[in-house]
Structure formats: structure tokens, C-alpha cells
Amino acid sequence: MSNETIVLLNPTAEQKRAHRQRLARVPRLGGLTVGVIDNARPRASVVVGRLAELLVERGLTVRTYRKHHCSFPAETALHQAIAAECDLAIHAVAD
């Protein structure tokens, strides 16, 4: 591995950098409800659909959600629904 510096850019419209602490990893998925979010990009529904199938095959409860448009942040109501209905979420991006 080289000592090269890699700069990651955030493509969101945040005006001020938000510092968030990482959450602890979930020790195991058994018994949890997983929310899978389609970001409305082309073919994201294919990725989300397949991911949901794989999770269900492993015995997980899966709820799927979809943003209204890929260019805009998800609505607060969607975030609230996911937080209320799921133990964790996976946000899928595709093109």
C-alpha cells in the first residue's frame, strides 16, 4: 500500500461539514428488520430487489423504500418511517 493521500469528496449540498460518530456494528442480523432504500437511479430497483431477495433467503425481514427522485435528498417522512419500522438500513445506488 502506498503513502498516497486520497481525498474523498461529498457530493451532497451540505453547507457545513457534519461530524457524526459511527454507530456500533450490529453483531448479527438474525431477528432484525432491514430497510432497503432505492435511491431512484436507473436500475437501482433491480439492485434493491435482488438484495431484498437474498436477505429474505437468509431469513431476514425486509422492508423496501424508494426515494421520489435521485437528485434530491430523501424526505424527512421517509427517514422517520425507516427509523420507526427498521433496525438498520441499506441504501442502494445504481446506474
Buried (B, 14 or more C-beta within 10 A) or exposed (E): EEEEEEEEEEEEEEEEEEEEEEEEEEEEBEEBBBBBBBBBBEEBBEBBBEBBEEBEEEEBBBBBBBBEEBEEEBEEEBBEBBEEEBBEBBBBBBE
